[in-house]
């Protein structure tokens, strides 16, 4: 996979994945089936979270859930474009994830798939903003929550990224 990504540390000491490879330019015309096909390239891989040294595997359910979840369907504008464009940096987003929190499988909704509950982590990424001449002006920073399911086989599987939204703080200026 051809990627143009940098991981930086911001002024507050937090890691941010800067994604320069925008595969989906529009805010509204996102072909989520194309997003799903791109994500299928990750199936069978795993990435390690730097903070916890946990291995997060990519299972066959991740591409569909990411592309067609209720969370994805509810996104609009820049947040929708941001979620679509994070696909080229899944491994980097997993690696910088932090603030692990454990959650049960409420109402047994996922039964065997998440028999031992869920973990949630916070992660951040930036997308470039260009001026009318095509010169990089700044990066808009987005936060997202990474959902990981604790499977019956004892492994941790990436399930989705939810609550993707633009930070209202200052963007990273060039």
C-alpha positions in Angstrom: 0.0 0.0 0.0 1.4 3.4 -1.1 1.1 5.8 1.9 2.2 9.3 2.6 1.9 9.4 6.4 3.9 11.0 9.3 3.5 10.4 13.0 4.3 13.5 15.0 4.1 14.6 18.6 2.1 17.8 19.2 3.0 20.6 21.7 1.0 18.7 24.4 3.1 15.6 23.9 0.3 13.6 22.2 0.9 11.6 19.0 -1.0 12.6 15.8 -1.0 10.7 12.5 -0.7 13.2 9.6 -2.3 11.7 6.5 -1.2 13.4 3.3 -2.7 10.8 0.9 -6.3 11.8 0.5 -8.0 9.0 -1.4 -11.4 10.5 -1.1 -11.6 14.2 -1.9 -15.3 14.9 -1.6 -17.2 15.5 1.6 -20.4 14.0 0.3 -19.7 11.6 -2.5 -17.9 8.9 -0.6 -18.2 5.4 -2.1 -18.2 3.3 1.0 -18.0 0.1 -1.0 -14.6 1.3 -2.4 -13.6 2.1 1.2 -14.6 -1.5 2.2 -12.6 -3.0 -0.7 -9.5 -1.0 0.3 -9.8 -2.1 4.0 -9.9 -5.8 2.9 -6.2 -5.5 2.1 -5.6 -5.3 5.9 -7.3 -8.6 6.8 -5.0 -11.0 8.5 -2.5 -8.3 9.6 -2.0 -7.1 13.1 -0.6 -3.9 14.7 0.8 -3.3 18.2 -0.4 -0.5 20.4 2.8 1.3 21.6 1.3 2.2 25.0 0.1 -1.3 26.0 2.1 -3.6 23.7 -1.3 -5.3 22.8 -1.5 -6.9 19.4 -4.7 -5.8 17.5 -5.7 -8.2 14.7 -7.7 -7.2 11.6 -10.5 -9.7 11.1 -12.9 -10.2 8.2 -15.7 -8.2 9.9 -13.7 -4.9 10.1 -14.0 -3.6 6.5 -17.8 -4.0 6.5 -18.3 -2.6 10.0 -16.1 0.4 9.3 -17.8 1.2 6.0 -21.4 0.5 6.8 -21.9 0.9 10.6 -24.6 3.2 12.1 -21.8 5.5 13.2 -20.5 5.8 9.6 -24.0 6.4 8.2 -24.5 9.3 10.7 -21.4 11.2 9.7 -21.6 14.4 7.7 -19.2 16.8 5.9 -15.6 17.0 7.1 -16.1 14.2 9.6 -17.4 11.9 6.9 -14.4 12.7 4.6 -12.0 12.3 7.6 -13.3 8.8 8.4 -13.0 7.7 4.7 -9.4 9.1 4.5 -8.2 7.4 7.6 -8.1 4.1 5.8 -4.5 4.5 4.6 -3.3 4.9 8.1 -5.0 2.1 10.1 -1.8 0.6 11.4 -0.5 4.0 12.5 -3.7 4.9 14.3 -3.6 1.6 16.2 0.0 2.1 17.2 -0.6 5.6 18.7 -3.9 4.6 20.4 -4.1 5.5 24.1 -6.5 5.8 27.1 -7.7 2.2 27.1 -11.1 1.7 28.7 -12.9 -1.7 29.1 -16.6 -2.1 28.3 -18.9 -5.2 28.5 -20.8 -6.7 25.6 -24.1 -4.9 26.5 -27.2 -7.0 26.1 -25.1 -9.9 24.7 -25.5 -8.1 21.3 -22.3 -9.6 19.9 -22.3 -13.0 21.7 -19.3 -15.0 20.5 -17.8 -12.2 18.4 -17.0 -10.2 21.6 -17.6 -12.8 24.2 -15.2 -11.1 26.6 -16.3 -7.5 26.0 -14.8 -4.5 24.4 -11.9 -2.1 24.7 -12.0 1.5 23.6 -9.0 3.7 22.8 -8.6 7.3 21.7 -6.5 8.1 18.7 -5.9 11.3 16.6 -5.1 12.1 13.0 -4.7 15.2 10.8 -5.8 15.9 7.2 -4.2 18.6 5.1 -6.0 21.9 4.1 -4.7 23.6 1.0 -5.2 27.2 -0.1 -6.5 28.1 -3.5 -3.0 27.8 -5.1 -2.7 24.2 -3.8 -0.2 25.2 -1.1 -0.4 23.4 2.3 -2.0 25.8 4.7 -2.6 23.7 7.8 -3.8 20.4 9.1 -7.3 19.9 10.6 -7.0 17.5 13.5 -9.6 14.8 14.2 -10.2 12.5 17.2 -11.7 9.1 16.9 -12.5 6.2 19.2 -11.1 2.8 18.3 -13.3 -0.1 19.1 -11.6 -3.5 19.8 -13.5 -6.7 20.5 -12.2 -9.3 22.8 -12.8 -12.6 20.9 -13.5 -16.1 22.2 -10.1 -17.1 20.8 -8.4 -14.7 23.2 -7.3 -12.3 20.5 -8.1 -8.6 20.2 -9.7 -7.6 16.9 -10.2 -4.1 15.5 -13.9 -3.6 15.0 -14.5 0.0 14.0 -13.5 3.7 14.5 -16.4 5.7 15.9 -17.1 9.3 17.0 -14.8 10.7 14.4 -14.9 14.5 14.8 -12.8 17.5 14.1 -11.1 19.0 17.1 -12.2 22.6 17.8 -8.8 23.5 19.2 -6.2 25.2 17.0 -5.2 23.3 13.8 -1.6 22.5 13.1 -0.2 25.4 11.1 2.5 24.8 8.5 
